[in-house]
Amino acid sequence: MTTPAHRLDRATTERVSLDLVRLVKLLKAVRQHAPRLHPAVDTMAYPVLFNLAHEERRVSALAECVHSDISTTSRQVSSLVSHGLLEKVSDPEDGRAQVVRLSPAGHDLLARIQEQRSTWFEQLLEGWTAQEASDFADHLERFTAALERSHLSSPTSTTSTTEH
């Protein structure tokens, strides 16, 4: 709980609010014009790939991870499977169910996406000191965690982890 001495002023919260709205709109615009590293993969499917980087998941769990509904995630998964980027296999914990994992081609595509993103962010942060970039990353992680906690505590929320 914040004490009066630690309470943020209205002008600061409004600056954060306005700049975040601007940021979200810019990110959407940039996403629409981003080069496709695979002709059949839209950038909207990238969170699916990122969330399968280190572990296989059921589609329902994957939908929670990417903060999306199961039907949308299922369509994305089906498309990625049809293009050889994901594989569906039996769930090792329940052979009646299936999990999704990256295929070797999916791992390759994800590596290319990560390389492209790293290069882009290096360009965006050009002129920042290493300490400024590190501080920004710390503040961004803290803000994202607070937003996620708020989202998870809302009565209509059913999602649980972060989107990449």
VEXGUPA-292087 format. One record per atom (N, C-alpha, C): residue in three letters; atom name; x, y, z. Coordinates in steps of 0.2 Angstrom, whole numbers, plus 2048, in hexadecimal, padded with zeros to 3 digits. Example, Ala and Ser with C-alpha at 12.3 -4.5 7.8 and 13.67 -1.06 7.14 Angstrom:
// VEXGUPA-292087
code, site, x, y, z
ALA, N, 842, 7E4, 827
ALA, CA, 83E, 7EA, 827
ALA, C, 842, 7F0, 827
SER, N, 840, 7F5, 823
SER, CA, 844, 7FB, 824
SER, C, 840, 800, 827
//
This chain:
// VEXGUPA-292087
code, site, x, y, z
MET, N, 804, 7FA, 800
MET, CA, 800, 800, 800
MET, C, 804, 806, 800
THR, N, 803, 80B, 7FC
THR, CA, 807, 811, 7FC
THR, C, 805, 816, 801
THR, N, 809, 819, 804
THR, CA, 808, 81E, 809
THR, C, 808, 825, 805
PRO, N, 805, 82A, 808
PRO, CA, 804, 831, 805
PRO, C, 80B, 833, 802
ALA, N, 810, 832, 806
ALA, CA, 817, 834, 804
ALA, C, 819, 831, 7FE
HIS, N, 817, 82B, 7FC
HIS, CA, 819, 827, 7F7
HIS, C, 814, 826, 7F1
ARG, N, 80F, 82A, 7F2
ARG, CA, 809, 82A, 7ED
ARG, C, 80C, 82E, 7E7
LEU, N, 80A, 82B, 7E1
LEU, CA, 80C, 82F, 7DB
LEU, C, 807, 835, 7D9
ASP, N, 80A, 83A, 7D6
ASP, CA, 806, 83F, 7D4
ASP, C, 802, 83E, 7CE
ARG, N, 7FC, 841, 7CD
ARG, CA, 7F8, 840, 7C7
ARG, C, 7FB, 841, 7C1
ALA, N, 800, 846, 7C0
ALA, CA, 803, 848, 7BA
ALA, C, 808, 842, 7B8
THR, N, 80B, 83F, 7BD
THR, CA, 80F, 839, 7BB
THR, C, 80B, 833, 7B9
THR, N, 806, 832, 7BC
THR, CA, 802, 82C, 7BA
THR, C, 7FF, 82D, 7B3
GLU, N, 7FD, 833, 7B2
GLU, CA, 7FA, 835, 7AB
GLU, C, 7FF, 834, 7A6
ARG, N, 805, 836, 7A7
ARG, CA, 80B, 836, 7A3
ARG, C, 80C, 82E, 7A1
VAL, N, 80C, 82A, 7A6
VAL, CA, 80D, 823, 7A5
VAL, C, 807, 820, 7A1
SER, N, 801, 822, 7A3
SER, CA, 7FB, 81F, 79F
SER, C, 7FC, 821, 798
LEU, N, 7FD, 828, 796
LEU, CA, 7FD, 82A, 78F
LEU, C, 803, 827, 78B
ASP, N, 808, 827, 78E
ASP, CA, 80E, 824, 78B
ASP, C, 80D, 81C, 78A
LEU, N, 80A, 819, 78E
LEU, CA, 809, 812, 78D
LEU, C, 804, 810, 788
VAL, N, 7FE, 815, 787
VAL, CA, 7FA, 814, 782
VAL, C, 7FD, 815, 77B
ARG, N, 801, 81B, 77B
ARG, CA, 805, 81C, 775
ARG, C, 80A, 816, 773
LEU, N, 80D, 813, 778
LEU, CA, 811, 80E, 777
LEU, C, 80E, 808, 774
VAL, N, 808, 806, 777
VAL, CA, 804, 800, 774
VAL, C, 802, 802, 76D
LYS, N, 800, 808, 76C
LYS, CA, 7FE, 809, 765
LYS, C, 804, 809, 760
LEU, N, 809, 80B, 762
LEU, CA, 810, 80B, 75E
LEU, C, 812, 804, 75D
LEU, N, 811, 800, 762
LEU, CA, 813, 7F9, 761
LEU, C, 80F, 7F5, 75C
LYS, N, 808, 7F7, 75D
LYS, CA, 804, 7F4, 758
LYS, C, 805, 7F6, 751
ALA, N, 807, 7FC, 750
ALA, CA, 809, 7FF, 749
ALA, C, 80F, 7FB, 747
VAL, N, 814, 7FB, 74B
VAL, CA, 81A, 7F8, 749
VAL, C, 819, 7F0, 747
ARG, N, 815, 7ED, 74B
ARG, CA, 814, 7E6, 74A
ARG, C, 811, 7E5, 743
GLN, N, 80C, 7E9, 741
GLN, CA, 809, 7E9, 73B
GLN, C, 80E, 7E9, 735
HIS, N, 814, 7ED, 736
HIS, CA, 818, 7EE, 731
HIS, C, 81F, 7EA, 732
ALA, N, 81F, 7E6, 737
ALA, CA, 825, 7E2, 738
ALA, C, 826, 7DD, 732
PRO, N, 82C, 7DC, 730
PRO, CA, 82E, 7D7, 72B
PRO, C, 82C, 7D0, 72E
ARG, N, 829, 7CC, 729
ARG, CA, 827, 7C5, 72B
ARG, C, 82E, 7C1, 72A
LEU, N, 82F, 7BD, 72F
LEU, CA, 835, 7B9, 72E
LEU, C, 833, 7B2, 72C
HIS, N, 82C, 7B1, 72C
HIS, CA, 82A, 7AB, 729
HIS, C, 823, 7AD, 725
PRO, N, 822, 7AC, 71F
PRO, CA, 81D, 7AE, 71B
PRO, C, 816, 7AD, 71E
ALA, N, 815, 7A7, 721
ALA, CA, 80F, 7A5, 724
ALA, C, 80E, 7A7, 72B
VAL, N, 812, 7AA, 72E
VAL, CA, 812, 7AC, 736
VAL, C, 811, 7B3, 737
ASP, N, 80B, 7B5, 739
ASP, CA, 80A, 7BC, 73B
ASP, C, 80D, 7BD, 742
THR, N, 80F, 7C3, 743
THR, CA, 812, 7C5, 749
THR, C, 80D, 7C4, 74F
MET, N, 807, 7C3, 74E
MET, CA, 802, 7C2, 754
MET, C, 803, 7BB, 757
ALA, N, 807, 7B7, 753
ALA, CA, 808, 7B0, 755
ALA, C, 80E, 7AF, 759
TYR, N, 812, 7B5, 759
TYR, CA, 819, 7B4, 75C
TYR, C, 818, 7B2, 764
PRO, N, 813, 7B5, 767
PRO, CA, 813, 7B3, 76E
PRO, C, 812, 7AB, 76F
VAL, N, 80F, 7A8, 76B
VAL, CA, 80E, 7A1, 76B
VAL, C, 815, 79E, 76B
LEU, N, 819, 7A0, 766
LEU, CA, 820, 79D, 765
LEU, C, 824, 79E, 76B
PHE, N, 824, 7A4, 76D
PHE, CA, 828, 7A6, 773
PHE, C, 826, 7A2, 779
ASN, N, 820, 7A1, 77A
ASN, CA, 81D, 79D, 780
ASN, C, 81E, 796, 780
LEU, N, 821, 793, 77A
LEU, CA, 822, 78C, 779
LEU, C, 82A, 78B, 779
ALA, N, 82E, 790, 77A
ALA, CA, 835, 790, 779
ALA, C, 838, 78B, 77E
HIS, N, 836, 78B, 784
HIS, CA, 839, 786, 789
HIS, C, 835, 781, 78B
GLU, N, 82F, 780, 789
GLU, CA, 82B, 77B, 78C
GLU, C, 824, 77A, 787
GLU, N, 822, 774, 786
GLU, CA, 81C, 772, 783
GLU, C, 816, 774, 787
ARG, N, 811, 775, 784
ARG, CA, 80B, 777, 788
ARG, C, 804, 775, 785
ARG, N, 7FF, 774, 788
ARG, CA, 7F9, 773, 785
ARG, C, 7F6, 779, 783
VAL, N, 7F2, 779, 77E
VAL, CA, 7EF, 77F, 77B
VAL, C, 7EC, 783, 780
SER, N, 7E8, 780, 784
SER, CA, 7E5, 784, 78A
SER, C, 7EA, 788, 78E
ALA, N, 7EF, 785, 790
ALA, CA, 7F4, 788, 794
ALA, C, 7F8, 78E, 790
LEU, N, 7F9, 78C, 789
LEU, CA, 7FC, 791, 785
LEU, C, 7F8, 797, 784
ALA, N, 7F1, 796, 784
ALA, CA, 7ED, 79C, 783
ALA, C, 7ED, 7A0, 789
GLU, N, 7EE, 79E, 78F
GLU, CA, 7EE, 7A1, 795
GLU, C, 7F5, 7A5, 795
CYS, N, 7FA, 7A2, 793
CYS, CA, 801, 7A5, 792
CYS, C, 801, 7AB, 78E
VAL, N, 7FD, 7AB, 788
VAL, CA, 7FD, 7B1, 784
VAL, C, 7F7, 7B5, 785
HIS, N, 7F4, 7B4, 78A
HIS, CA, 7EE, 7B9, 78C
HIS, C, 7E9, 7B9, 786
SER, N, 7E7, 7B3, 783
SER, CA, 7E3, 7B3, 77E
SER, C, 7DD, 7AD, 77F
ASP, N, 7D8, 7AD, 77B
ASP, CA, 7D3, 7A8, 77C
ASP, C, 7D6, 7A1, 779
ILE, N, 7D3, 79C, 77B
ILE, CA, 7D5, 795, 778
ILE, C, 7D4, 795, 771
SER, N, 7CE, 797, 76E
SER, CA, 7CD, 797, 767
SER, C, 7D2, 79A, 763
THR, N, 7D4, 7A0, 765
THR, CA, 7D9, 7A4, 761
THR, C, 7DF, 7A0, 761
THR, N, 7E1, 79E, 767
THR, CA, 7E8, 79B, 768
THR, C, 7E8, 794, 764
SER, N, 7E2, 791, 764
SER, CA, 7E2, 78A, 760
SER, C, 7E2, 78C, 759
ARG, N, 7DF, 791, 756
ARG, CA, 7E0, 793, 74F
ARG, C, 7E8, 794, 74D
GLN, N, 7EB, 798, 752
GLN, CA, 7F2, 79A, 751
GLN, C, 7F6, 793, 751
VAL, N, 7F5, 78F, 756
VAL, CA, 7F9, 789, 756
VAL, C, 7F8, 785, 750
SER, N, 7F1, 784, 74E
SER, CA, 7F0, 780, 748
SER, C, 7F4, 782, 742
SER, N, 7F4, 789, 741
SER, CA, 7F7, 78C, 73B
SER, C, 7FF, 78B, 73C
LEU, N, 802, 78B, 742
LEU, CA, 809, 78A, 743
LEU, C, 80B, 783, 742
VAL, N, 806, 77E, 744
VAL, CA, 807, 777, 743
VAL, C, 807, 776, 73B
SER, N, 802, 779, 738
SER, CA, 802, 777, 731
SER, C, 808, 77A, 72D
HIS, N, 80C, 77F, 730
HIS, CA, 812, 781, 72C
HIS, C, 818, 77E, 72F
GLY, N, 817, 779, 733
GLY, CA, 81D, 775, 736
GLY, C, 821, 779, 73B
LEU, N, 81E, 77E, 73E
LEU, CA, 822, 782, 744
LEU, C, 820, 77F, 74B
LEU, N, 81A, 77C, 74B
LEU, CA, 819, 778, 752
LEU, C, 817, 771, 750
GLU, N, 817, 76D, 756
GLU, CA, 815, 766, 755
GLU, C, 811, 765, 75B
LYS, N, 80C, 761, 75A
LYS, CA, 807, 75E, 75F
LYS, C, 809, 757, 761
VAL, N, 80A, 756, 767
VAL, CA, 80C, 74F, 76A
VAL, C, 808, 74E, 770
SER, N, 808, 747, 772
SER, CA, 804, 745, 777
SER, C, 807, 748, 77E
ASP, N, 802, 74A, 782
ASP, CA, 805, 74D, 788
ASP, C, 808, 748, 78D
PRO, N, 80E, 749, 78F
PRO, CA, 811, 743, 793
PRO, C, 80E, 742, 799
GLU, N, 80A, 747, 79C
GLU, CA, 806, 746, 7A2
GLU, C, 7FF, 743, 7A1
ASP, N, 7FD, 743, 79B
ASP, CA, 7F6, 741, 79A
ASP, C, 7F6, 73F, 792
GLY, N, 7F7, 739, 790
GLY, CA, 7F8, 737, 78A
GLY, C, 7F2, 738, 785
ARG, N, 7EC, 739, 789
ARG, CA, 7E6, 73B, 785
ARG, C, 7E6, 742, 782
ALA, N, 7EA, 746, 785
ALA, CA, 7EA, 74D, 783
ALA, C, 7F0, 74F, 77F
GLN, N, 7F0, 754, 77C
GLN, CA, 7F6, 756, 778
GLN, C, 7F9, 75D, 77A
VAL, N, 800, 75D, 779
VAL, CA, 803, 763, 77B
VAL, C, 806, 766, 774
VAL, N, 808, 76C, 774
VAL, CA, 80B, 76F, 76E
VAL, C, 812, 771, 770
ARG, N, 817, 770, 76B
ARG, CA, 81E, 772, 76C
ARG, C, 821, 775, 766
LEU, N, 826, 778, 766
LEU, CA, 829, 77B, 760
LEU, C, 82D, 775, 75C
SER, N, 82C, 775, 756
SER, CA, 830, 771, 752
SER, C, 837, 773, 751
PRO, N, 83B, 770, 74E
PRO, CA, 842, 772, 74C
PRO, C, 841, 779, 748
ALA, N, 83D, 779, 743
ALA, CA, 83C, 77F, 73F
ALA, C, 839, 785, 743
GLY, N, 835, 783, 748
GLY, CA, 832, 788, 74D
GLY, C, 838, 78B, 751
HIS, N, 83C, 787, 753
HIS, CA, 842, 789, 757
HIS, C, 846, 78E, 753
ASP, N, 847, 78C, 74D
ASP, CA, 84B, 790, 748
ASP, C, 848, 797, 747
LEU, N, 841, 797, 746
LEU, CA, 83E, 79D, 745
LEU, C, 83E, 7A2, 74B
LEU, N, 83D, 79F, 751
LEU, CA, 83D, 7A2, 757
LEU, C, 844, 7A5, 758
ALA, N, 849, 7A2, 757
ALA, CA, 850, 7A5, 757
ALA, C, 851, 7AB, 753
ARG, N, 84E, 7AB, 74D
ARG, CA, 84F, 7B0, 748
ARG, C, 84B, 7B6, 74B
ILE, N, 845, 7B5, 74D
ILE, CA, 841, 7BA, 750
ILE, C, 844, 7BD, 756
GLN, N, 847, 7B9, 75A
GLN, CA, 84B, 7BC, 760
GLN, C, 851, 7C0, 75E
GLU, N, 854, 7BE, 759
GLU, CA, 85A, 7C2, 756
GLU, C, 858, 7C9, 753
GLN, N, 852, 7C8, 750
GLN, CA, 84F, 7CF, 74D
GLN, C, 84D, 7D3, 752
ARG, N, 84A, 7D1, 757
ARG, CA, 848, 7D5, 75D
ARG, C, 84D, 7D8, 761
SER, N, 853, 7D4, 762
SER, CA, 858, 7D7, 765
SER, C, 85C, 7DC, 762
THR, N, 85C, 7DB, 75B
THR, CA, 85F, 7E1, 757
THR, C, 85B, 7E7, 757
TRP, N, 855, 7E6, 757
TRP, CA, 850, 7EC, 757
TRP, C, 851, 7F0, 75D
PHE, N, 851, 7EC, 763
PHE, CA, 851, 7EF, 769
PHE, C, 858, 7F2, 76B
GLU, N, 85D, 7EF, 768
GLU, CA, 864, 7F3, 768
GLU, C, 863, 7F9, 765
GLN, N, 860, 7FA, 75F
GLN, CA, 85F, 800, 75C
GLN, C, 85B, 805, 75F
LEU, N, 856, 803, 762
LEU, CA, 851, 807, 766
LEU, C, 855, 80A, 76C
LEU, N, 859, 806, 76F
LEU, CA, 85C, 808, 775
LEU, C, 863, 80B, 774
GLU, N, 865, 80C, 76E
GLU, CA, 86B, 810, 76C
GLU, C, 86B, 817, 770
GLY, N, 871, 818, 773
GLY, CA, 872, 81E, 776
GLY, C, 870, 81E, 77E
TRP, N, 86D, 818, 780
TRP, CA, 86C, 817, 787
TRP, C, 872, 814, 78A
THR, N, 874, 815, 790
THR, CA, 879, 812, 793
THR, C, 877, 80B, 795
ALA, N, 87B, 807, 797
ALA, CA, 879, 800, 799
ALA, C, 875, 800, 79F
GLN, N, 877, 805, 7A4
GLN, CA, 873, 806, 7AA
GLN, C, 86C, 808, 7A9
GLU, N, 86B, 80D, 7A4
GLU, CA, 865, 810, 7A2
GLU, C, 860, 80A, 7A0
ALA, N, 863, 806, 79B
ALA, CA, 85F, 801, 798
ALA, C, 85E, 7FB, 79D
SER, N, 862, 7FA, 7A2
SER, CA, 861, 7F5, 7A7
SER, C, 85C, 7F8, 7AC
ASP, N, 85C, 7FE, 7AE
ASP, CA, 857, 801, 7B2
ASP, C, 850, 801, 7AF
PHE, N, 850, 802, 7A8
PHE, CA, 849, 802, 7A5
PHE, C, 847, 7FB, 7A5
ALA, N, 84B, 7F6, 7A3
ALA, CA, 849, 7EF, 7A4
ALA, C, 846, 7ED, 7AA
ASP, N, 849, 7EF, 7B0
ASP, CA, 847, 7EE, 7B7
ASP, C, 840, 7F1, 7B8
HIS, N, 83F, 7F8, 7B6
HIS, CA, 839, 7FB, 7B7
HIS, C, 833, 7F8, 7B3
LEU, N, 835, 7F6, 7AC
LEU, CA, 830, 7F3, 7A8
LEU, C, 82E, 7EC, 7AB
GLU, N, 832, 7E8, 7AD
GLU, CA, 831, 7E2, 7B0
GLU, C, 82C, 7E3, 7B6
ARG, N, 82E, 7E8, 7BA
ARG, CA, 82A, 7E9, 7C0
ARG, C, 823, 7EB, 7BF
PHE, N, 822, 7F0, 7BA
PHE, CA, 81C, 7F2, 7B7
PHE, C, 818, 7ED, 7B4
THR, N, 81B, 7E8, 7B0
THR, CA, 817, 7E3, 7AD
THR, C, 815, 7DE, 7B2
ALA, N, 819, 7DD, 7B7
ALA, CA, 817, 7D8, 7BD
ALA, C, 811, 7DB, 7C0
ALA, N, 811, 7E2, 7C2
ALA, CA, 80B, 7E5, 7C5
ALA, C, 805, 7E4, 7C1
LEU, N, 806, 7E6, 7BA
LEU, CA, 800, 7E5, 7B6
LEU, C, 7FD, 7DE, 7B5
GLU, N, 802, 7D9, 7B5
GLU, CA, 800, 7D2, 7B5
GLU, C, 7FC, 7D0, 7BC
ARG, N, 7FE, 7D2, 7C1
ARG, CA, 7FB, 7D1, 7C8
ARG, C, 7F4, 7D4, 7C8
SER, N, 7F3, 7DA, 7C5
SER, CA, 7ED, 7DE, 7C5
SER, C, 7E8, 7DA, 7C0
HIS, N, 7EB, 7D8, 7BA
HIS, CA, 7E7, 7D4, 7B6
HIS, C, 7E4, 7CD, 7B9
LEU, N, 7E9, 7CA, 7BC
LEU, CA, 7E7, 7C3, 7BF
LEU, C, 7E2, 7C4, 7C5
SER, N, 7E2, 7CA, 7C8
SER, CA, 7DE, 7CB, 7CE
SER, C, 7D7, 7CD, 7CC
SER, N, 7D6, 7CF, 7C5
SER, CA, 7D0, 7D2, 7C3
SER, C, 7CB, 7CC, 7C2
PRO, N, 7C5, 7CD, 7C4
PRO, CA, 7C0, 7C8, 7C4
PRO, C, 7BF, 7C4, 7BD
THR, N, 7C0, 7C7, 7B7
THR, CA, 7BF, 7C4, 7B1
THR, C, 7C5, 7C1, 7AE
SER, N, 7CB, 7C1, 7B2
SER, CA, 7D1, 7BE, 7AF
SER, C, 7D2, 7B7, 7B0
THR, N, 7D4, 7B4, 7AB
THR, CA, 7D6, 7AC, 7AB
THR, C, 7DD, 7AB, 7A8
THR, N, 7E1, 7B0, 7A7
THR, CA, 7E8, 7AF, 7A4
THR, C, 7ED, 7B0, 7AA
SER, N, 7F3, 7AD, 7A8
SER, CA, 7F8, 7AC, 7AE
SER, C, 7FF, 7AE, 7AC
THR, N, 801, 7AE, 7A6
THR, CA, 808, 7B0, 7A6
THR, C, 809, 7B5, 7A0
THR, N, 80F, 7B7, 79F
THR, CA, 811, 7BC, 79A
THR, C, 811, 7BA, 793
GLU, N, 810, 7C0, 78F
GLU, CA, 810, 7BF, 788
GLU, C, 817, 7C2, 786
HIS, N, 81A, 7BF, 780
HIS, CA, 820, 7C1, 77E
HIS, C, 81F, 7C5, 778
//
